Amino acid sequence: MRIYFTLLFFFVLTSVYGQNTPADTLRNIEEFKKELLSLRADVANIQVNLARSEKRFKRGIAVATLGYSVTIAGGLMLGRKRDELGKGLLIAGGVTGVTGTILMVDAFKFLGRASRKRSP
């Protein structure tokens, strides 16, 4: 009989211990809402940074493609009638191509901003 009362006592004690008060539940709900709003703000920030990165990356691709195309055209002109023009196109195309590559690499700085942790 003592065993039954002891088990009943522990059962009641553990069930009372496991219950949350309404104040605790409200506090947990408020914390959950704050965390959810924080996550939404982070997602919005990431989307803005991705849009910026996409625009700059596409611009860099266009400039690099143009520059390297001009470089190829200049290389094809070497050793012919317009040798001086070919040399100029090689230099101008190379500079333009490198500038486009720098623009593409620079576009990734916005992705780095999206991944940084903010301090609370």
Secondary structure as UniProt FT lines:
FT   HELIX           2..17
FT   HELIX           22..77
FT   TURN            78..79
FT   TURN            81..82
FT   HELIX           83..107
FT   HELIX           109..115
//
